[in-house]
């Protein structure tokens, strides 16, 4: 784990966007396509806006949300909607794989999503967020389905249900996240910095982010 500290959140945003664009550019110089996984929540929105201005061959990039709330794709809490609104609708011509399927429940939907994303793995670049409970993507401590999602032979996408989440969710599993060529974690605030330090001494079952710390580049600002 490498931690890069930034003087403010604007500098943090620019550094994360720079790392993503640089990493994607390297992949696209070596192969035809790249796969980028992005988180939900409000923290990465400025990064999405910065990425939208980057001179990159976005039509050769496929974007996969790191997780998804089981809500319609036009719902205010949909991660796919967030990515479309703040990145694709800003002129980025990337493809987006939506993990949600309105015709299916989360269990069947996760299986269908696994089939959709399988051909785009491994991830080229992964951006993660983390909660103060040390969850990442929708890998929540104590969640129903966590053990299956942490297993080495886990399917690419699995359903997760947690008492701390408002809706059922589906998530990219730990093997998929660990398989990313480049992985970045973006966190803000002293509470999350303290949580990250605690996670270093815990198991992935206790702190799911711990399963990814060895290869992460962390970007942090107060």
N, C-alpha and C positions, 0 to 999 in steps of 0.2 A: 504494500500500500504506500502510495506517495501522496502527500498532502500539500497542495498549493494554496497558500493563504493570500487573499486579495484585500486591498484596502477598503473596498466598498462593493456594493452589489452591481454597479455598472461595470466595474472592472471584472468582476466575476462573470457576468453575462458575456462580455467580449472574449474572455479567455476560453470559456466553454465552447462558444460558437467557433472560435478559431481552431480549437483542437478537433472538433467534429469535422469541420470543413477540410482541414489538413489531412485527417485520417481517411475521409471519404475520397479525397483527391488521390491519395496514394493507392487506394484500392482500385479506383477507376482507371488509373494508368496501367495497372497490371491485368485487369480483367474487364469483361463487358459490363457487369452490373455490380452494384453494392446494395447491402441491406442495412438500414438504419432503424434501431428501435428507440422509441421516445416515451417518456413517462407522461402521466397526467398531472393534474394539480396546477396551482397558480405559479409556483416558483419557476418552472421552465418557460413560461410564456414569453418573457423578454428574449430568451435564447431563440425561440421559434422565429420571432420577428427579426432578429439579427441574421439567422440562417436564410431568411427569405431574400435578403439582399446579397447573398454570397454568389459569386460567379462560378457556378458548378454545373456539370451536366446532370441536372436533376431528373431528366427523363430517363436516366439510367439507374435511378435509385428507387428502391422499394422501401416503404416505411411500414413498420409493424408496431402498434402500441405495445408497451411492456405488459400491460394488463388492461382489463376493461370491466367496468360496472355493467351488470346485465340490465341495461336500459336501452331504449331505442336510440339509434344513431344520431337523431336530432335532439336528444334530451340534453338539458343543460349540464348534466353530470357525465356525459359521454366523453371518454378520452379521444375517440375518433373524431368527434365533433370539434374538440379543442384543437386537434392537429389540423383539421381542414380549415377551421376559421382563422387560425393564426399563422399558418404556413402555406397550405395549398391555395387558399383563396387570396394569398398575397402574391401569387404568381409563380409558385414553385410547382413544376410539372412532374413531380414524383408520383409513383403509384402508392396507394394506401391499401393495406389489407385490414379490413374491419374484422375484429374478433367476434362481434355480435351477429347473431342471426335471429331475426324476428320470428321465424317459424319453429324455433327449437328452444328447449329449456337449457339451462347452463351445462348440464351433463352432456347432452347430445351436442350442444353448441360447441363445447370445448373439443370434442372429438372431431367435429367438422372443421373447426379452426386449426387444429393440428394438421389436418390434411392440407389445408390451404397454405400454411406457412412452411411446411416441410421442405418444399423445393427451394426456399429462399434462405435456408440455413447452410452454414453457420452465419450468425450475425456478423456483419463487417464492423459496425460501430454501435455501441450501446451507451445510452445515457440513462442513468438511474436517479431517482430521488430516494429519500429515506425519512420515515417518521420518527418521532421521539420514542416510539415503542420498538424501534429498530427493524420495522418491516420495510421491505423494498418490493417494487412491483405490487402484487397482492399476496405476497408471502408474509402472512401475519403470524406472530407468535401465538401458539395455542389454537390456531384455526383448524376447522374441519377440512381435511384434505392437505394439510401442510406436509405430513410425512410422505405422502405420495408425490408431492411436487418437489420434494428435496431428493428423492431417490435417484440413483445414478441412471436407472433405466426408465425414468419418467417420460411420458409422451410430451411433445413440445408445449401443449397447452392443456391445462387441467382446471377444473372448477375449484373454487375456494369459498368457504363460508365462515365468516368471523362475527362474533358478537360486537366487535368494534367497527364493523363496516355496515353501512346503511342497507346495501343491496348484496345479493349474491354476486360473485365476480368470477371471471376467468383470468388466468395469468400465464405468462411464459414461465416455464419451470426452471429450476436451478441448473440443470445440465445445459439448457439453451443459453441462459444468461452467462454461465461460466465459459461457454464455447465462443463468446464474442472475441473477435480479433483485437479490438480495442474497447475498453470499458471505462466509463467516467461516472463519477458520483458527484452530484451538485447538492450542497447543503448550505443552509444559512442559519445563523443564530447560535448562541452559546449552548442552548439546550440540546440541539442536534449534534454539535461538536462533542459534548459530553457523552451523549448516547453512542456516538461512533467509537469513542474511546472505551466505553464499557463493552461494546460488542466485541472488541478485539480479544476479550478474555472469556467469551461465551461460545456455546455451540450454535450451529445454524438453527437447531430446534428452539433454542431460547432467543436467539437474535438472528433472524434469517439473513441479514446483511453480512453476517460473519462468514457465510459460505462463499463470499465473493471478494473478501478484503485483500487477499494476497495479490491479485492482479489489477486492482483498481487504482486509477488516478483520481484523487479526490480534489475537488475545487470547493473552497470554503470562503465565506465572508460573513461578518457579523450582520 
